[in-house]
Amino acid sequence: MARREGPMGSRSTVLIVDDHATFGESFKSLLIQKEGMLAEAVTSIPAALAYLTQHEPHLLVMDITLQQRYEGLEFLAMVQTKWPKVKTVCLTKHNNALVCQQAYEAGAWGYFTKTMPIEQTLLGMRQVLSAAEPLPQPSFKGHKHHFTPREREILAHLATGASNKELALALDMAEETAKVHMKTLLRKLGVNNRTQVAIFAYENGFWPAPMPHKQ
């Protein structure tokens, strides 16, 4: 077992945040046994915040969609603001360009998918620990559809389950206008109902941008 050292020669410490407890514990064991790191795993953002107030790990490994919500990006941005010395990487199922870009914009140092070979992920984590700046953003194939800026805003709200009325209120438009946009999206995507549009929006990372975190 190789013992991985942190930036100052100390043993590398890692916090894993993933709402799938089995995955988190398995990955924790892998880091301890194979990489010689000190690792802890939690399943929620409140638990992660409680840990971070007491400890400052060298590396934070997190999923993006926690409890099937989109708060992971906001949490990532918060960590980079409150704990700038903690390097955060994403380990997620989302292998598309938009989600990856949003993660980097929120402050990620690396982005790995759960379908990658584990050795590739571990290598990337080691590189992040020794790097002075984030790893290059990986490239993923994006979707083939073109959307206007307004349609992107609508997709972001649909990904959260918003109704036409909620869309109209959030985007300051008439409800009838929201319905027209919905018909256009149905046609562009070649689907039959708003649920399918919402699923597309969710799976392709059309989520509301994280709010800036105030210290």
N, C-alpha and C positions, 0 to 999 in steps of 0.2 A: 504494500500500500504506500503510495507516494503521499508525502505530507505537503499540502499546498499552503504556501505562506502568503500573508497579506502584504500590502504595500510597504510596511515598515518591518517586515521580517516576522511578524506574528502569524499565528495560524489563522488562515482565512475563515471568516465567519459569514454564514449565509442564512437569510430568512426566506422561506418559501411561503407564498400566499396563494392558495388554490382551494376553491370550495369543494373539490373532490378529495376528501380526506385520505382515501386509499392511495391516490396518486401522490399526494403531498408527502405522505409517510414513506412511500416507496422511494421517491426521489431523494428524500432526506437520508434514508439508509444508504442509497447509492453514493451520495456525496461524502458521507462519513466513511464508508468502507472502501470505496474505490479511489476517492480523491483526498482522503485524509483531512477533510474540512470539518469545522464545527457548524452544524446545521440545526435549524429549528423550523417546524412547519406549523402554520395556522390556517384556518379555513375561512376567515372573514376579515374585512377591513378594520372593524373595531379591535379585533384581537391583534392585528398587525400594528395598529397605532399604539396599543398598550405596550407591545413589545418594544417598539421604537422609542418610546419615552424612557425606557429603562436601559436599552442597549442600542448601539449603533453598528450594525453589521457592515462588513466590507461590501457585501452584495445582497441585493433584494431580487428574488426571482418570483415573478407574479404572472398569474393568468389575467386576461383583460376583462372577460365577462364573468363576474363573480355573482353567484346566486341568480344567474340569468338576467343580470342587469348590466348597465353600461358604465358603472361607476369606476371601473378599473382605470380608465384614462385620467379621470379627475384625481384619483388617488395617486397615480404615478406623478402627475404634475405637483401635487401637494408634497410628496416625498422630496422631490428635487428642490422645492422651495424651503422646506423646513429642515431637511437633512441633506444638504448639498454634497456631503462627502460620501453618501451612500450611492453606489452605482446600481441602477435598476435595469434589469433585462426582462423581457416578456417571453414567457413560454406558454404558448396558446395553440388552439386548434385553427385559428384564423390564418390561412395562408393566402392572403390577397394584398395587393399593393396599397389600397387605401387605408386599411387598418394599420399596416406597418408604418405608413407615412404619419398617421395620427399619433402612433406610439412614439415615434422619434420626435415629433413636434412637441409632445408632452414631456420629453426629457429622457427617453430610453437610451441606454448605452448599447443595447443589442436586442435582436428580435429572432426568436427561434420557434419553430412549430413542433408540436408533439408527434408529428409524423416523420420528423428528421431522424436519421440514425443517431443514437444516443451519444456515440463518440464525437460526432460533429457538434452536438450541443455542448458537451463537456469541454471540448477544445475551445469553443467560442467563449464559454464562461471563463476559462483560464486566460484567454486573451483580454477579456474585459478587465479582469482583476489587475493585470499588469499594464493596461493601456492608459495613456494620458488623455485620450479623447474617445468618444464613442466609435464603435466599429462601423464600417461602411454599411449603409442601408441595403439589405438584400433586395433582390428584384423578384417580384411575383407577377404572374399574368393577371391583368385586370379584366373587368367585364368589358364586353364589346359595345355597350350602349353609351350614347352621348346624352347628357342631361344638362339643362340650363341651370344657372345658379339657383333660381327659384325652385326648380324641381328637386335639386339636391337638398334644399332646406326642408321641403315637404317630405322627402324620403327619410331625412333624419328624424322628423317627428313621427312618421309612420312606424319607424323601427321601435319606438317606445309604446306603440299601441294607440296613438292619438286618433280620435274620431274627426270627421269633417268639421264639426263645430269647434273642437279643440284646436284643429289646424288653423281655422279662420281667426280665432282669438289670438293664438300664438304669433301668427304671421301678419296680423292686421289686414285681413282680406275678407271679402264677403263669403259666406258659406257656399253660395252658388259658384263662386270662383274656385273654391277649393274642390268642388265636385268636378268642375271642368278639368282642372289639373289632374285629378284622379283618373278621369277617363283617358287623358293623354298618356299617363303612366301605364295604364292597363294595355293600351295599344302598343306602346313602345316595347313593353316587356313580353307581350304576347300571352298574357295571363287573363284569367276570368274574374277574379275578385280581389278586393283590397287585402285580404289575408295573405294571398300569394305575393302581393307587392310588399307587404310588411316583412315577410320572410326574406325576400330578396334584399330589402334594405338592411335587415339585421345581419344576414350572412355576408354582405359585402361592405360592412363597416360604415354605413350611413347613419352615424350616431351623432347626437348633439355634441358640439365641441365642449371640452371640459372648461368649466369656469375658472378664471385665474384665482389662485389661492392667496388670500391675504394673510400676512404674518401677524 
